[in-house]
Amino acid sequence: MAGHQGRLMSSAVQATSNVGNIRKIDFLMSPERDFPRREAGASYRYVLCSTPRSGSNLIGDMLHATQLAGDPQEYLNTRYIAGFMRSLGDGTRQMPVEQYMAQLEKRRSSANGVFGIKIHYEHIAAQWPKRLGQAMRFLRQFDQFVLLTRRDKVAQAVSLHKARQSQIWSSLDYKFMPEDDPRRTAVVEYDARRIMRALSDLVDQEEAWRVALNHLAKPFVEIAYEDVVADYVGESHKLLRVLGIDPAQASVTAPNIRKQGADNDPMIARFKAMLGVAADHPA
């Protein structure tokens, strides 16, 4: 993947006190999860342009399960970068971004040459602070963009508030938690200010993605979380076709979906009432 700016990707990131999170990330970045090594790297690259709690794990898991669409993880997330460095097992602490991406492509491109990455816009801002031009040059290396959105922004914000407070981001977290991990029984309290900050963050990130995609003038499609929940197989097939993958070659079955922030969550209704928005009215 030529042409990246050579900013260092470092594993010297903010430490986390949650051992379970580190174990989960080490699993996601481990060589055991790699595809057979592809020395030529990727021949087709796509980005899941996401915001937190937009169903990106659901989409990413589906794409990985097909074995035809790479393994779109948060490769620009500093904690995942740290996990990648640990996976090398040679004490490497940093490397140029082009070397990092080249190694990822060799490990995480499926046999057909497809490589995917999931990026929250906050990862772009963290890797290239005040260097939008460098970020755009990085993104231009990709062939296809998929903007993942969620129509009910209040439900998304409440879900993000709960994830931030509990540090439980997906069902996979439970697999790597010690039995005595306090997160298993933690109760997240309603906090209007924190939910409002989460809502503001989500709107900022989604709008930043829209500006970036318009600036790039690259092909992109938009997929809404609510549509995926309503028709998982249909939306999955739609996305596969966008990526040039024949759905007939991919076995896609609907999982038992636990919605990120249930519609009847009283915290959602309470926050909407504070805003003067009817609970059954799309936010």
N, C-alpha and C positions, 0 to 999 in steps of 0.2 A: 504494500500500500504506500506508494510513493507520494512525496510532496508535503508531508506533515511538517509543521514547525517542531524543532527539536527540544521542546520544553521537557524537563526531567519529570518522569513519573516516579514518585518516591513512596516508599513504604513507611516513612516517618510521619504517620498520620496520628490524629488524636486517638488515644487509646480508649477502648470500651471496657467497662467493668462487667459486661455481660458475657461470660464465658460461652454461653450457648450461641450468641451471635457470631463469635469468632469461629466456633466449630462449624456452624452452618456455612459461613463464607468459605472456610477452608474446604468443605465438601464441594461447594459449587465451583471452586477454582482448582480442584485437585486434578492431577493427571488421569485419575481413574474415570473422570467424567468426559475426558477428551474423545474426539473422534479419531480414527486412524490418522496418523500424521500425514499432512498434505504439504509436501515441500514447496509446491507451486503457490501455496497460499490460496486466497479466494479469487474467484472469477466474477462473483456477483455479491454485492454488499447492500445491506438495508439497515435502516434505523427505526426502532420503535421509539417515537418521540412521545414521551410519557410525562405524567405528573403522578405524585404519590396517590395511591388508592384509586387508580383509574382502571384497574383490572389488568395491569401489565403482567403480573405474575401468571394470571390465567391464560393470557395470550401466549406469553413466552413458553410456558410449560407445554402448551399444545404444539407450538412450532418445533420445540426440541423433540417431543415425542414422535413426530413424523420421521425423524432421522434424515430429513431432506432440507431443513431450513436452518442449519447451524444450531447454536445454543445462545440465544440473545439474553445475556446477563448484563448487569450494570458495570461494565468494564471500565467506565470512567469514574465510578464511585471510589473515593480514596480507600475505603475499607476493602473493597474488592481488589484494588491494586496491591494493597498490602498482602492480601491472600495469595495473589499471583506470585509475588516475590517469595513468600514462604513456600509455595509449591515448587519453586526451583530447587530448593534445598541446598543452595551453594552460598548462602549469605548475601546474595545480591540485595541491595537496598534501593537502588534507583537505576533508571536507564532512560534513554531518549524515547519520546513518545512513538517515533516511527519504528524503533526496535521492539517496543512493547506490543504495538499493534501487529507487527509482522509475526512475532512469536504467537500471539493469540490466533491469528489467521491460520497458521500451520496446525494449531491444536484444536481449534473450534470451528473450522469450516467442515461442513458435511461432505460426503464423498463426491457430490455433484458440484462442489466449489462454492456453495452458498454460505455466507457469513453474516450473522446478525448481531446487533448490539442494542441494548435498551439504554436510553439516556433520559434521565430527568433533566430539565433545563438547569437546575441548580448544579448539576455536575459540570455543565459547560461553564457556568459562572465561576465555579471553584477552580477549574483547570486553567482557564484563560481569563483571569480577572482583568477587566478593562482592556482586553485584547480581542475584541470581537472579530477583527480581520483574521487573526490566526484561527479562531474557532470556525469561521466560515470556510477557510481553506481546508481545515480538517473535514468538515462535513461534506464538502464538494467531492470527496473521494467516494462517496456512497451513491448507489444507483437508484434506490427507492426509499421513500420515507413514509411512515405510517403514524399519523397523529392519533393517539389514544386519548379520548375525552370522556367526561362523565357529565351528563346533563344536570343532574341534581347536585349542584355544587355544595349545598349545605350538608347533604348526606356524606359527600366526599370529605368535607372539612371536619365533620364530627368523627368520621373514620380515621382521618389523619391525626386529629387530637388524641384519640384513644391509642393509636399506634405509637405516637411520640411519648405518651406518658407511660405506657406499658412496655415499650420496646419489643412488642410482638408485631411483626410485619407480615407474616404469613403463617399458614398452618405448619410449614416446615420448621419453624422455630421450635415448636413443641418437641420435635424429634430429637433435637440437640440440647434441650434443657435438662439440667440435673433435676432429679425428682424433688429436691428441696428448693428449687428456684422460686423465689417469692413472686415472680411474674405469673406463675400458674394460678395464684389465688388473688392477685391484686385487683382492686376495683378502681376504675377510673371515674373520677367525679366530674360532674358538669362544671365547666368553667367558660363562661361566655367570652371572656377576653382571649383566652387561648384558642377557642374555636374561631373567633374572628380573625386572629393572626393566621391560623391555618387557612381560612378562606381567602384571605388576602394573598398569602403565599401561592396558593393554587391558581388564583386568577392571574397573578403576575407571571407565573411560569408558563401557563397555557398561552397567554398573550405573547410572551417572549418567543415561544415556539412558532406561533403564527407569523410574527414579524420575520423571524429567521427563515422560515420556509418560503415566504413571499420573496425575500431577498435572494434566496438561493435559486429560485425559479426552477426547482427540480420537481419531478413527479411526486405527488403525495396523495394518499387517501386518508379519510377520517373514519375511525371506527369508535362508536360509543359503547361504553360499558353496559348500559341498559340493553342495547341490542344484542350484545354477546350473551348476557344472562337470559334473554328471551329466546334466542335461537343460536345456541352455541355452535352447532354443527354448520348451519347455514353461513354464519358470519366467519367461521373458520375456513370454510371452503372459499368464500369470497376473498379472504386475505391470501390464501394459498395461490389462487389464480393471479392476484396482483403481483405476487412474487415469482410468477412464472412456473409454479409447481402444479402439476395435475392432481387435483383432489382425489382422483381415483387411485393414485399411487400411495396415498396417505390414509392410514386408518385413524379416523377421528370419531371418537365417541364422547358423548356429553358426560362430564363428571358430575358428581354430587356437589353442586355449587353452593357454597356458603357466602351469601352476599356480604360485601364489605360495607357494613352499616345498613342493617335491615330497615325496611320502609316503616315498620312500626316501632322503631327505636324512640323511646320517649325523649331522649336527649335531642334528637332531630326536631321533633315536634316543639319542644320547649324553645329551641333556638329560633325556629321559624316564627313562633308566636312573638318572640321578642322583636323580630324584624317586621312583624305585621304581615307575614306571609302565611296564607292558609296551608295547613300541613299537607293537604292533598293537592296543592297547586305546585307545578314544577318550579323549582327554584333556579 
